[in-house]
Amino acid sequence: MKLSNNVMSMQFSPIRKFNGYAFDAKKKGKKVYHLNIGQPDISTPPAFLEAVKNFDETVLAYAESGGDTKLIEAVIQYFNRFGAKIETEDILITNGGSEALQMVFSCILDPGDQVMMAEPFYTNYHTFIAAAGGEIAPITTTAEEGYFYADPVKLEKAYTENCKAIAIVNPGNPTGCTLSEADIQVICDFAVKHDLWIVADEVYREFVYDGGKMNTFAKYPAIADRLIIVDSVSKRFSACGARVGFVLTKNKDMQDGLMKIAQGRLCCPTLEMLGAAALYELPGEYFNETRTEYEQRRDCVYRELMKIPGIVCQKPGGAFYIMAKLPVESTDDFLVWLLTEFDDGGETVMYAPAEGFYATPGLGKSEIRIAYILKQEDLVRAIELIRLGLEKYKAEGHR
Amino acid sequence: MKLSNNVMSMQFSPIRKFNGYAFDAKKKGKKVYHLNIGQPDISTPPAFLEAVKNFDETVLAYAESGGDTKLIEAVIQYFNRFGAKIETEDILITNGGSEALQMVFSCILDPGDQVMMAEPFYTNYHTFIAAAGGEIAPITTTAEEGYFYADPVKLEKAYTENCKAIAIVNPGNPTGCTLSEADIQVICDFAVKHDLWIVADEVYREFVYDGGKMNTFAKYPAIADRLIIVDSVSKRFSACGARVGFVLTKNKDMQDGLMKIAQGRLCCPTLEMLGAAALYELPGEYFNETRTEYEQRRDCVYRELMKIPGIVCQKPGGAFYIMAKLPVESTDDFLVWLLTEFDDGGETVMYAPAEGFYATPGLGKSEIRIAYILKQEDLVRAIELIRLGLEKYKAEGHR
């Protein structure tokens, strides 16, 4: 008895794999500032729980495989704001954006197939793509150039004959990169040229700063037949624990493929879909306050990071992550040291080491991802702890 | 752009694929008795929604990937009733039994690998196994012998070199077959002999009639290292819409493989896990009333079915399904006719045609699965509608 090659080739989540060290640090009485996971501290709108509490049927029954009609309708109304015309059959509700991505790659990939994707990328793409027997064809980007990837030369360089899709996270996790209209056009043209599916992960759609425009690939009719949008309530409404997402596609074959998988797992939880429908019914103004808060946090984190000698870091335009290159050889080793050896007044800090965000071996070892999901005073202290930690780490002779 | 071979080889749910006909029939004012889906009409215990309503955190945050500690603890206590000693790390909470099965087969199967399974089987196994690139090696059983499969000769005949696992649903869906202690021993010995994983789907564990003993493969230490139990709250607590299940295994490699996939999809919904924990805390007596109700329904359905001339049907010992062979060439065609051409006083009936429950081409075309999830007077009427329909169908010259 052995495990499948697919599962053997998967990795444990690099974001979660150091949790044991953090757990031990806390057991010893240390306070740990968590910058490692995209769990916002913003309150979930009360509308969610109110809708759940209003459920009054005596049997909590199976829902439709494609999702609750009320939620689908609310999602369609939400897309109207962006000028995208969506039909009921275009939407399939999923258990978070995660299940959406699992389903999509299962529909696209046969063993050996590849998905183009800018690296560093959200690390769980490794898992979703490997589960379908595929692999990532990385579009390599660097800290020095702000992780920009929408460049025809870079795209052509990364392309192989085995590529079936290009996956875009916009605004980006972990880089915070945002695409302009022109950037999107570059990607659309490239996908058409090579006959690729476009998997557009837009879960951070509202998190665009500096007056930048919110956008969606759903607005570009020329690629409508090859477009698969993945989305989620997790970040948009600070409702990560709801696990409600969706896939949006106008490609009929893809709709059929997704529905086969969806019917296999029967349906999503009824109560969570009721709650999510209430979230999508919130007015568009809901996002303004949250956006302002995150923009201020981004500015704060960036300002504090720039005080660290030797750091390489560009100010990102969206999402709520920032990547940084630290003057150490291994941010894995530095993190373990921070959690086990270091404290300043009983406090330490945790980030996500970035090696697991790369497909190309050897890249990302000196980089970290920070999720700026804490209030500003905590962010200031957390970045200070990285700075103080670095000073001590270097002084102890670590490299 | 095309879809993956895996998804192309999958089928739409044969249980759900006739829903459009039923929808149209209802739109025309017909009443449709649904015997086609295992959605119980028993009330979900109020403890579920009470626990959900008591949630009082301001942020609905990600849960642990392996599941909520309170729920895992409640599951462990529940297993104590069966004399099975389960540890925290043995349990991984999933989005229903469906996700549990997807994960398990993804951990076991490489393309071309096979899973032994009695046919007819719960049709979504097709989807779960195909999604992992595998296929079913069917242990063929028949209506005439009550769909019994725990026979060394039958098992050896179905075995191939590509088999990596044997999957058992006990009590059985769709057959209602239950395994005796001796039957379980036959399967355990066979799995050890051929070094197979045992995937034991025990979601109907409590639904055993005629004074039969509830059982679990978790009680057999000789196979502990090759055992993977899949379970769910859906049927046990009439909470299908909660989508809470779990995998139980003591095999450390399997635990690691499952956790990799679980971390990829982050976690299950927090609120549903709180509700499910409250369900598992219900006293063991909770099941007695439900069991009695279903046993009476089974007797009722069987009695009514036996009034149909030419039917082949054995009284099953568990779950809440009964398979029957009707004197028609195609139960698919007969069902479409029932929904589109037939009514008796404005009423008709829907069952699940059984062809999709078989892996061997050509089998099951004359068989149906009935879920006895309606109250007895409705069951009597529903079976009467099948009988009246059959008379008219034959009288019209259909075969």
Interface residues (C-beta under 8 A of the other chain):
Chain A: M1 K2 L3 S4 N5 N6 V7 M8 M10 Q11 F12 S13 R16 I37 Q39 P40 D41 I42 S43 T44 F48 L49 V52 K53 F55 T58 V59 L60 A61 Y62 A63 S65 N95 G96 S98 E99 Q102 S106 C107 I108 L109 D110 P111 D113 N124 T127 F128 A131 A132 G133 K164 D195 L196 W197 R226 S238 A239 C240 G241 A242 R243 N251 D253 M254 D256 G257 M259 K260 I261 Q263 G264 R265 L266 C267 C268 P269 T270 L271 E272
Chain B: M1 K2 L3 S4 N5 N6 V7 M8 M10 Q11 F12 S13 R16 I37 Q39 P40 D41 I42 S43 T44 F48 L49 V52 K53 F55 T58 V59 L60 A61 Y62 A63 S65 N95 G96 S98 E99 Q102 S106 C107 I108 L109 D110 P111 D113 N124 T127 F128 A131 A132 G133 K164 D195 L196 W197 R226 S238 A239 C240 G241 A242 R243 N251 D253 M254 D256 G257 M259 K260 I261 Q263 G264 R265 L266 C267 C268 P269 T270 L271 E272
